[in-house]
Amino acid sequence: MDLMNKKISSSVQIYALGGLGEVGKNTYCVENDNSILIIDAGIKFPEEDYPGVDYVIPDYSHLKENQSKIKALIITHGHEDHIGAIPFLLMQINIPVIYASKLAMALINNKLEDHHLTRLVKVVEYNDDTIIHAGDFSIEFFHVTHSIPDSFGLFITTPQGTILHTGDFKFDLTPVDRDFDIGKLSKFAERGIDLLLADSTNADKEGYTQSEKSVINSINDVFRHAQGRLIVSTFSSNLSRIQQIIDAAVRFERKICIFGRSMEANVHSAMSFGYIKTPRGSIVSPDKIKGLKNSEVLILCTGSQGEPMAALSRIASGEHRQIKILPGDTVVFSSSPIPGNSVSINKVVNQLIKCGADVLVNSVFYNLHASGHPCKQELRLLQKITHPAYFMPVHGEFHMLKQHAEVAIEVGMKRENTFILSNGESLKLMNHHIVEGNPVKADSIYIDGNNVNGVSNSIINDRKHIAHSGLFTVLIGIDANKCIVSFKPKIKSYGVIFPNNKKGVIAKIPDVIEAELNKRLQPNYKKEHVQEICRIIVNQACLREKIRQPAVIANVLYLK
């Protein structure tokens, strides 16, 4: 009886560890005293000013501290910003089970095999009719249209009320995949939706998102007019687009050669499940394209976001061992830039043009990309269908979340019933009512290589500081017995700009450091104190000479 009373009285907390105020690393949680349900585990690709960072993932500290309550991880669909962090999550936390649709499950299994993690977790397939019981919560599913097949929204029933999570979606009435199950969504609405969490990525755009099929004519035009080889780059998980590109290649009698590890893995998985169909012999290995005419070749590759290690970036820089750009090649970016990636994309575009390629990006002249996310009219329609009591926009930068909340208010939602949160902030659901809850720890962890521990914000800030202002290193030897400097400090600069030939200022710094330390050194003086004195002296010298403040690393040797 006591356990039952505890279960009934326990409020339900809803929060995001990633996905609010940003596009990427979507990770949402529903929690009460007994259970935690995790929805998605995505990565975010770093922006240009994050040196040495491969991925950004959420800080999982809160989940580590409450690991015994975790009942399941539910995946809405197979895009990287929803499944990419699963290996890093599993290396830190015991997840009892992952539920995913058929295609998403295949993509997840590929990741687990790559990271040798297949034994750590059970991956279970769900479909439209599945009902999952995870601790105190039950989850039902409705199919949505997006830019990847097998995308779903969730209807979550808790002891305190109901939550509907759309996942990524758009109302595409002529989809490449199955139709949006609006009928089932309406039935959930009839049962009552206390809190709606909905995709906000295109909330700043009026009208409707164009159908995925609208891209077909532009793709055909590109194939029709290209005289040489065609190199098409898109997201490796945008399987609807990949199918359209393959169909066009077959139609215009081009053989398809695939480059990029994730592209090869995803296409292979999609073909094995029938999500991508291609005639036998249409896909050829890299060694076969040398025997074909340029007009008979389609190269399908990763790198549409300018990622440094992706196939297209290596092709553009001349570092790819199998493919070089030839004059007359046509390169197509069949995707729109993720916010923050424009600089990287422009760099790749310029390299390709310098090599003699004709480069096409999404524009009013070439409709090469259809977003998978809803614009304002679709968001209004969603509100009209679902009639939620409360609303929390998710998946978007702050201005997107704000505009999505305004759309809800415009169609009748009370302003006080909309909540624009940041990662870590929470809502509390109790007896069908929502109030703001207590925050949980949420931060970004920067992955350098496959290091599961990640790189902290302080290290990233140090890297930015060095990139911006340069670095001084100081080597100091201290006689531990006499408490004096044993040799004149040695100093070097890296990347420091000295205006008006003031480099001579370096020659004076060792004398100042030596004199200052000889005045202060005592037997109990710690290495950190010596390092701080060096940092202050170097920065004061730079300030006097109007030199930008560098990072300072002092190496202290205690000699006996």
N, C-alpha and C positions, 0 to 999 in steps of 0.2 A: 504493500500500500504506500509506504514512504517513497519507493522508487517511482511509482505511478504519479504521485503528487509532485515529485521533483521534475518529472518529464513534462507534466502539464504546465507547471509554473515557469519552466525555463524559457526565456525569450530566445528568439532566433536573430542572429547577427548576420548581416550581409555586408561584404566588403570586397575590395579588389586589392590584390598584391601587385597587379600590373594591368595596364590597359586604360587607365583614366589619366587624362592630360597628355596622352601620347598615342601614337599608332603603332601597336606592337605589344609583345609580351603579355598577352591577355591571360589573366589568371584571376578567377572570381571564386569566392568561397561563401558557403552557407553553413552556419555553425550554431549549435546550441550546447548545453552542458554535457550532452552525451555523444554528439556526432559532428563531424566535419565532412562536407561534400565539396570537392574541388571541381570547378568547371574550367577546363582547358589549361594548358601549360605551355605558353608560347614564348618565343624569343623576340627580341627587337634587334634590327641591324644597326650598328653604331653609325653616328654621323661622322662627317669628315674630320672633326676636331677631337676625335677620341683615338689617339695614337696607340697602335698595337692591339686594339680591341677587335675581336672577331664577332662576338655576340654580347647582347645585354639580356640578362635574365632577372627575375625578381629575387629579392632576399627572402629566403624560406625560413627565417628564424622562428616566426610565429608557428609555422607548421611543425618545425622540429620540437618546439616546446609542448605542442599539443598532439604529438604523433599518435598517441593511443586512441584519439577520438576520430582519426581519419578513417572513413568507411569506403570511399571510392573516388576515382578521378573520372569524370565524364568528359568526353571530347565531342565538340559540336561538329567539327569538320577537319579536313586534313591539311590546312594551310600552316606554314611554318610559324606564323604568329599565334598559332593555337596548339601546335604539337612540338615545336622545335626544342623546347626546354625539357621535354620528358626525360631524356638521358641524364641531364644534370639534376633534375628533381629526384630521380631514382637513386642516384649516387649518394644522396644526402638523407632521404626519407623512405621509410617502408610504406609503399602504397599497396594496399591489399589487392586491388583489382582496378583495371582500366576498362571502361566501357567505350566502344567506338563503333561507328558504322563500318560497313564492309570495306570500303576504299580507305577510310582513315585508318582502320586496323592494319591493312596491308602496308601503308606508309609508315605507321608506327613500328611494325615488326621489322621493316628495313632498318630503321634507326637503331632499334635494340640489337639487331645482329651486328651492325657496324660498330657498336660500342660494347659488344659482348655482354649484354645485359638481359638476354632472353630469359634467364632463370630467375630473375629478380621479381617478376610480376606476371600475373595472369592477365591477358588481354581478351576480353569477351565482346562478341559482336552484338549490337542491338539493331532493331529495325523499327518501322512505323508502329508496330503493334506491341513492342516490348514495354513492360512496366518493371522498373527496377526499385527494389527496396534496399536502401542504404542507411542503416541505423534508424533514426527517427524520421527519415525523409523518404518519399517515394517520387519517382521521376517517370514522366511520360514524354513522348516525342511527337513532333510534327515536322514533316519535310518542308524545307524552304528552298527557293532558287538562289543560287550564288554562282560564283565562277569556278566551282569545283563540284563534281557530283557528290551525292550522299551527304548533303548538308542538312542539319537539323536544328530546330529550336527545342527548348525544354519547358515542360510544365511541372513545377516542383510543388508537392504538397507537404507542408510541415505541420506540426501540432498547433502552430499559432496563425497559420494562414497560407496563402498560395503565392507563388512567384512564377512569373513567365519570363524566360530568357530567350530572346530571338536568335542568338548566335548571329553570324554574318548573313545578311539576306538582301534581296531586292524583290519587288513584285514584277517578275519577268513573265509576261503572258505568252511569249513565244520562246520558251527556253530550249536550250540544247539538251538539258537534262529533263527530269520529270517536273511536273507542275508543282507550284507552291500549294500545299494542302490548306487552303483557306477555310474549307469546311471544318476541318479538325480544329484549327485555330479558333473558329467561331464557337465551337462546342466547349472549348476551354473557357472562353469568355462567358458563356452561359453559366458555367459553374462558379464564376467569380474570380477575378484576378486582383489580388491585393496590391502587389508590387510588380511593375513592368520594368525589365532591364532591356534596353534596345540599342542596336547598332547606330552609331552617330557619325560614321566616317564621311558621309556626304551631306551632313545636315546643313552645311553652308551653301548648298546648291539648290536652286528652285527647280520645280518641274519633276520629271520622272527620269530615272536612269534608263539609258537605252538598252534594248535587248541585246543579249550576246549574239543573236543571229544578225544584228545590224552590222557586225564587223565583216561578215562574209564577203559582201560586195567589194569592200576596200582591199581585203586580202586577195581576192581574185584579180583586181586591177593591178596590184603589185606584181603578181605572178605573170600577168599578161604582158606587162611592159618591161620586165627585167630581161636583159639580154645575156648577162653573165651569170655567175653563181648567185644564189640567194642565201643569205645568212639571216635567220630569224631568231631573235632572242625574246623569251618570255619567261614568266614564272614557271618553274618546273612542276608546280602543283596546280597550275591553271589548265586542267586536263580538257576542259571544254574548248579552250582556245587551241590547244595542241591538236585536238581532233580536227578542228577546222583547217589548220595549217596542213595537216597530213592529207586531208581530203583534197585541198587545192593542189598539193604536190602530185597526187595521183592524177587529178584532172588535167594538169599541164605536163604530165609525163616527166616528172623529175624524181630522181631517186633521193631517199632521205638518209642523211647521216647524222647521228646524234652525238653531241659532245657535252660533257658536264656530268659529273658523277650523280648528282641528284636527279638530273633530267633522265639519264639512262635508267636509274632505279625506278623512278615514278612511272615512266612510260612502260617499262617491263611489267610492273605490278598492275597497271591499268589494263594492259593488253591481256594479262592472264585472267582478269576478272571480267573482261568484255567491255570495259568502259572506253577503251580505245580500240577501234577496228581499222585494220590496214591490210591490203592484199598481200599475199605471200610474195616476197622478193622486193617489196617496196623499200624496206629499210636495209641499208648496206653498211658494211664496216668501213672504217676510214681508208684502208688500203685499196678499196674498190673504186673510190671516186677519182683516182688518178687516171683511170681508163675511160672516164666519161667526159663528154663535152661539158663545158662550163654551164651551158644552158640546160643541162640535164641534172643539175645538182641542187639540192636543198640541204643546207646545214642548219640543224635545229639545236640551239644551245642555251645555256644559262648565261646570266650576266646582264639582264635588262635593267638592273639597278646600279650598274657600275661597280659591283663588288670586285675588289682587287684580285681575288684568287679565282673568280669565275671564268668560264671558258672564253667568253667574249672579250673580257679585259686582257687575258693572256694573248688572244689572237690579235687584238689591237696593238699591243705593245711588242709584238713579234716574238713573244716568249713561248708560244704554243708549239710543241714539237711536231705536230702533224698538219697544222693549217696555217698558212700565211695569207694575208690580204693581197688580192690581185687587182690591178686596175680593171674597172668594169664590174666588180662585185657590188651587189646591192645588199645593204645591211638594214634590217628592220627591227626597231624596238617596238614590240607589240605589247606594251604595258605603259602605264602612267607612273611618274616618279612617286615613290613613297616620300612623304615630307622629310627633308634633311638629306636626300640622296641626289639632288639636282647637280651639285658640284661634281660628284663622282661620275655621274652620267655624262655631263658635258665634257669632262676630261677624256672619257672613252670615245665620245663622238668625234672630238677634234683629232684624236690619234687615228681613228678610222679614216677620216677625210684626208689627212696627210698621207695616208698609205694609198689613196686613190679610190676609196670606196664611195659609193653614193649612199648616203645615210638618210633613212626615213624614220621620223618619230611621230608620235600621236599629234595630230593637228586638225584644223578645220578642213584641210585638203585631203588628208589621209586619216580616215576614221579607223585607226588600227587597234583601239582598245575600248572595251566597254567595261565600266566599273562593275564590281559585284556588290556594291553597297547602295542603299536607298537614298534618293533625294527627298526634298521636302514634301512633295505631294504623296509619296509612298509612306512617309512618316505620319502624315495626317491620316491617311487611310488606316494605318496600323492602330492609331489611337481610336479611331471610330469603330474598328472591329473589336478591339480588346476591352475598351472602357475600363482601364485600370483605376483603382482608388488612389494609388501613389505611383510616382514615376521617377526612375533613376537612369539617365542616359549613360551609356557605356561605350567603350571602344572609340576613342577619338581624342584629339587635342582639346584644350580647354574651350577654345572658341567654338568648336563643333558641339561639345556638350552643352554649352550655353545656348546656342541657336536651336538645338534639339529640344531643350526645355521650353524655349519660347514657342516652338511649334506646338508642343503639348498644351501650353496655356492658351494659345490662339484658338484651339479647337475645344476648349472647355475645361481643361484641367485647372484646379486651383493652384495658384502660384506657390502657396505654402505646402502643397503636396508634391512639389518637384524638388529633387535633391541633386545638386551638382557637387560631386565628391572628388577628392583626390585619392590616390592610392594610399591605403591604410586607414582612411576615414570610414566610418561604418554607419549603417542604419540598424535599428532594433525593431523587429516585428513582434508584436505582442497582442494577442486577441484581435487580429485583423487591423491593428493600428500601427503606424510607423512613426518613430521618433529617431533623432540622431543618437547614435550609440558611442561607445568608447573606442578610441583608435587602437589599431594594432600596428606592430612594427612593419614598415614597408619601405624598401629602398631598392636601388639598382645595384646589381653585381655585374662586373664587367669581366667577360671570359676572354682570357688570353691563351689561345690554343685550346686544348681540351682540359685545362686545369679546372677541376670541379670547384675548388675553393674560390675561384674568381679573383678579381682585382678590386680592391676597395676604392671608394671615392677619393681618399687621400692620395693614393698612388696615381690615379688618373689626374688629379690636380697637380701633382708633382711633374708628371709628364707634360702637361699643358704649360706649366710654368717654365720648364726647361726649353720647350719648343718656342715659347714666346720671348724669353729674356736671356737664355743661355745659362751656362753653368760655370761656377768656380769650384775647383777642388783644392783642398789645403792638406798637406801632410805635416804632422807635428810629432816630434819625439820628445818625451818628458822623462827626465831622470827621476825615478820613483823614490830613490833614497834622499836626494838633495832637494826635491820639489822645485826644480828649475827646468827650463827648456834645454834639451841636450844638444840640439842643432837648430840652425836657422830654418824656420818653416819654409816649405816649398809650396808654391802656388802655381796653378795653371788655369787657363780660361778656355772654354769651349762654346763657340757660338755667341760670344758676347760682342756687341758692337761698341767700339770706342770712338766717339765723335771727336773731330779736330785733333787726331793723332794723340789721344790721351792714354795710349796703352802703357805709357811709362808709369802710370799710377800703380800698376801691379808691383813694380819694383819696390815701392815704399811699404806695401801692406805687410810683408813678413816681419819687418823691423817693428812695426806697431804691434803686431800680434805677440811677438817675443817679449817686448817690453811690458805689455799689459799682463801677460800670463806670469811673468817673473814677479810682478807685484802682488798677484792674487793667489798663486798656487799654495795650497796647504795639503797636509797629508790626507785629509778626508775629502779632497776635491774629486768630484766624479767626472767621468769622461763626458757626460752630457753637458756639464758646466763649461768645459773647455770648448766643446763644439758650439755652444751658444755664443760664447765670447767671439769666436772666429766669425760666426755668421754676422754678428752685430758690427764688427770692425769692417768686414768686407762691404756690407750694405751701406755703412756710413761713408766709406771712401767713395763708393759709386754715387751716393746721393750728392756728395760735395762736387763731384765732377760731372753731374747730370748724366750718369750712365743708368740705363734701365736696370732695375733691381733683379739680379740673377738668383738662381738657386745656388746654395752653398753646401758642399759636402766636405766635412772635416774628418780626416782619418787620424786618430790619436793613438800613438804607440807609447806604452809605458815600458821604459827600459831600466833594467837593473844593473 
